[in-house]
Amino acid sequence: MLTREEMRRLLLVHGPEQEELFAQSRESRDKHFGPTVVLRGVIELTNVCRVNCDYCPMRRDNVRVNDTYFLTADRIVELSGLIRDSGIDVVLLQGGETPSVLPILQDAIPRIRRLYDNRVEILLNVGNLKRAQYERLRAVGATSYILKHETSDPDLHFAIRHETLESRLRCLRDLQEVGFKVGTGLISSLPGQTLDSIVDDIELAGELGVDMCSVSPFIPAPNTPMSVSPIGDNELALNIIALLRLRHPHLLIPSVSALERVGGGGQARGLDAGANVMTVNFSSAGDQKRYLIYGKDRFVVTLDHVRGLVRASGLEPRGSVFIERHVASGAATR
C-alpha cells in the first residue's frame, strides 16, 4: 500500500517515472475491469443554481444575467432515446443545484426506464438535497448519483463554495444509505490547495466507500471571483487519476472534458493514466452554449470523439457495471 509520503512524491513525477506510474495504473484497471471504458450519455437539465461557488459561471449571482433554461420531462425522454439509440445504457442527468428539477426528474425517470425496458443506469448529478428527496428519486428508478466533494480541505471548501464540507459529506452518506451507487470527485490545482489536501482527497474516496471518483483540473472561468487564477496543471490531475486507481482499484474514474479543455489530447492521456469512463454530451447545441460549466468556450465531447479515443487507446467500450446488480435487487420502476 502506498504511504502518504509516497503519494506526495508521485503527485509531482514526470517523464519515465510518470510513465511507469501510468503503466501500473492501467494494469490495475485492466485487472479489475478488463481493458474497457464505460460510456455515459449526459443531458444537461438546467443552468440555474442556488449555490454561489466562486469558480462556476452558473453561480447564483450570475443567474439573473445568464440566459437560463429548464428542460421539460418530454425533452429529457426524447434525448434519452438518442442515448439509447447510440448503444449507451448509462443516462447521466445533471444540472445546476436547484430543487426545481425534482418534479421534472420524477416525471422523466420512470419514462426513461420504460424506454430502456428497465435495462438502464440512471445517474444523477443535481447537488445537495434532503434525504427524503433522495428517497423519492431512488423510488422512481434513479440508480446512482454523483456528488463531488471538490476539496477535502474544510476551510478551502467553505471559502470557494460558501457551504460546509460536512454538509456535502452528510449528503453522500444519505445517498449511500438510501441505496444509490455513489460517486464523488475533486478539483485539482485549486488556488490554496496543498499536496497534503490532495492526498486527503485520495484517502477520502476510500473512507467514504464510494463507487466512482473524478478528477478535474481547475479552469478559471469568466465572470467569477476566480477568473484571474492560474489554470490547472493537467499533469497533476493525471497523476491523481493514476494514484486513485492504484489506491482504490474498484473505482470508476472518468477521463473528464476538463482535461481536454486544459490541453489537447488530455482525455486520451486520462485513459493512459488509468481512467475507465467517458461521457458523451447529448444536450442540444443551444443548451450546450447556455450550460456555462467552464464558460462559453467549453469542450463538448461527441460520440465520434469518444469512440476514436477509446479505439486509439486499445480499449473497448462497455455498458454500465451496475445494471445487473440493480435488476437483481428487485428495485421497481414506478
Residue pairs with C-beta under 8 A, 6 or more apart in sequence:
1 247
2 10
2 243
2 246
2 247
4 196
4 199
4 203
7 199
7 202
7 243
7 247
8 195
8 196
8 199
10 17
10 21
10 239
10 242
10 243
11 195
11 198
11 199
11 236
11 239
11 240
11 243
12 195
12 236
12 239
13 21
13 239
14 235
18 235
18 238
18 239
21 239
21 242
21 243
21 246
21 273
22 238
22 242
22 272
22 273
22 274
24 242
24 246
25 241
25 242
25 243
25 245
25 246
25 273
25 274
26 272
26 273
26 274
28 245
28 246
28 249
28 274
29 35
29 245
29 249
29 274
29 275
29 276
31 249
32 249
32 250
33 276
33 321
34 316
34 318
35 314
35 315
35 316
36 276
36 315
36 316
36 317
36 318
37 271
37 275
37 276
37 277
37 278
37 310
37 313
37 315
37 316
37 317
37 318
38 90
38 252
38 276
38 277
38 278
38 317
38 318
38 319
38 320
38 321
39 87
39 88
39 90
39 277
39 278
39 279
39 280
39 306
39 317
39 318
39 319
40 88
40 90
40 91
40 92
40 123
40 254
40 277
40 278
40 279
40 280
41 80
41 82
41 83
41 86
41 88
41 90
41 91
41 92
41 279
41 280
41 282
42 92
42 93
42 94
42 279
42 280
42 281
42 282
42 283
43 71
43 76
43 79
43 80
43 83
43 91
43 92
43 93
43 94
43 282
43 283
44 71
44 94
44 95
44 281
44 283
44 287
44 288
44 291
45 70
45 71
45 76
45 93
45 94
45 95
45 101
45 104
45 105
45 126
46 68
46 69
46 70
46 71
46 95
46 96
46 98
46 100
46 101
47 58
47 66
47 68
47 69
47 95
47 96
47 290
47 291
47 292
48 58
48 63
48 68
48 70
48 95
48 96
48 98
48 100
49 56
49 58
49 59
49 60
49 63
49 96
49 97
49 98
49 127
50 60
50 96
50 97
50 98
50 99
51 59
51 60
51 97
51 127
51 161
51 162
51 163
52 59
52 60
52 61
52 162
53 59
53 160
53 161
53 162
54 159
54 160
54 161
54 162
54 224
54 225
54 226
55 160
55 187
55 190
55 218
55 219
55 220
55 221
55 224
55 226
56 221
56 224
56 293
57 66
57 221
57 222
57 223
57 224
57 292
57 293
57 294
57 295
58 66
58 96
58 291
58 292
58 293
59 224
62 223
62 224
62 292
66 290
66 292
67 290
68 290
69 287
69 290
70 100
70 101
70 104
71 79
71 104
71 287
72 104
73 104
73 105
73 107
73 108
73 111
76 93
76 104
76 108
76 112
77 108
77 111
77 112
77 115
79 282
79 283
79 284
80 91
80 108
80 112
80 115
80 116
81 115
82 282
83 91
83 280
83 282
84 115
84 116
84 120
86 280
86 282
86 303
87 317
88 280
88 319
89 116
89 119
89 120
89 121
89 319
89 320
89 323
90 120
90 121
90 123
90 319
90 320
91 112
91 120
91 121
91 122
91 123
92 123
92 124
92 125
92 146
92 279
93 105
93 108
93 109
93 122
93 123
93 124
93 125
93 126
94 124
94 125
94 126
94 146
95 101
95 125
95 126
96 127
97 126
97 127
97 128
98 126
98 127
99 129
99 133
101 126
102 129
102 133
102 136
102 137
105 124
105 126
105 137
105 140
105 142
106 136
106 137
106 140
109 122
109 137
109 140
109 141
109 142
110 140
110 141
110 333
110 334
112 120
112 122
112 141
113 120
113 122
113 141
113 333
114 333
118 327
118 333
119 323
119 327
120 320
120 323
121 143
121 144
121 320
121 322
121 323
121 326
122 141
122 142
122 143
122 144
123 142
123 143
123 144
123 145
123 146
123 183
124 137
124 142
124 144
124 145
124 146
125 145
125 146
125 147
127 147
128 147
128 163
128 167
128 168
128 171
129 137
129 171
131 174
131 177
131 178
134 145
134 171
134 174
134 175
134 178
134 180
135 178
137 145
138 178
138 179
138 180
138 331
139 334
140 333
140 334
141 331
141 332
141 333
141 334
142 180
143 180
143 181
143 322
143 326
143 331
144 180
144 181
144 182
144 183
144 211
144 212
144 322
145 175
145 180
145 181
145 182
145 183
146 182
146 183
146 184
146 185
146 212
146 214
147 168
147 171
147 172
147 175
147 182
147 183
147 184
148 183
148 184
148 185
148 186
148 187
148 214
149 157
149 165
149 168
149 169
149 172
149 184
149 185
149 186
149 201
149 204
150 157
150 160
150 161
150 168
150 185
150 186
150 187
151 157
151 160
151 165
151 186
151 187
151 190
151 193
151 197
151 201
152 165
152 186
152 197
152 200
152 201
152 204
153 165
153 192
153 193
153 194
153 197
153 200
154 164
154 165
154 166
156 190
156 192
156 193
156 197
157 163
157 164
157 165
157 168
158 164
158 165
159 192
160 190
160 226
169 208
172 182
172 184
172 208
172 210
173 208
175 182
176 182
176 208
176 209
179 331
181 211
181 212
181 322
182 208
182 210
182 211
182 212
183 210
183 211
183 212
183 213
183 214
183 252
184 204
184 205
184 208
184 210
184 212
184 213
184 214
185 212
185 213
185 214
185 215
185 216
186 198
186 201
186 213
186 214
186 215
186 216
186 240
187 216
187 217
187 218
187 232
188 198
188 215
188 216
188 217
188 218
188 232
188 233
188 236
188 237
188 240
189 217
189 218
189 230
189 231
189 232
189 233
189 236
189 237
190 218
190 232
191 218
191 226
191 229
191 230
198 236
198 240
201 240
202 240
202 243
202 244
202 247
202 248
203 247
205 213
205 244
205 247
205 248
205 251
206 247
206 248
210 251
211 250
211 251
211 252
211 322
212 251
212 252
212 253
212 254
212 277
213 244
213 248
213 251
213 252
213 253
214 253
214 254
214 256
215 237
215 240
215 241
215 244
215 253
215 256
216 232
216 237
216 256
216 258
216 259
217 231
217 232
217 233
217 234
217 236
217 237
217 258
217 259
217 262
218 226
218 229
218 231
218 232
219 231
219 232
219 258
219 261
219 262
219 294
219 295
220 226
220 227
220 228
220 229
220 230
220 231
221 227
221 292
221 294
221 295
222 295
222 296
223 295
231 262
232 258
232 262
234 259
234 262
234 263
234 266
234 269
237 258
237 259
237 262
238 259
238 269
238 270
238 272
238 273
239 273
241 253
241 255
241 270
241 273
241 274
241 275
242 273
242 274
244 251
244 253
244 274
245 251
245 253
245 273
245 274
245 275
246 274
252 276
252 277
252 321
253 274
253 275
253 276
253 277
254 270
254 275
254 277
254 278
254 279
255 266
255 267
255 268
255 270
255 271
255 275
255 277
255 278
255 309
256 267
256 270
256 279
257 267
257 279
257 281
257 298
257 299
257 300
257 301
258 266
258 294
258 299
259 266
259 267
259 269
259 270
260 266
260 267
260 299
260 301
261 294
261 298
261 299
267 278
267 301
267 305
267 309
268 309
268 312
268 313
271 278
271 309
271 310
271 313
271 315
272 313
278 301
278 306
278 309
278 310
279 301
280 301
280 302
280 303
280 306
281 288
281 300
281 301
281 302
283 291
288 298
288 300
289 296
291 298
292 298
306 317
307 317
310 316
310 317
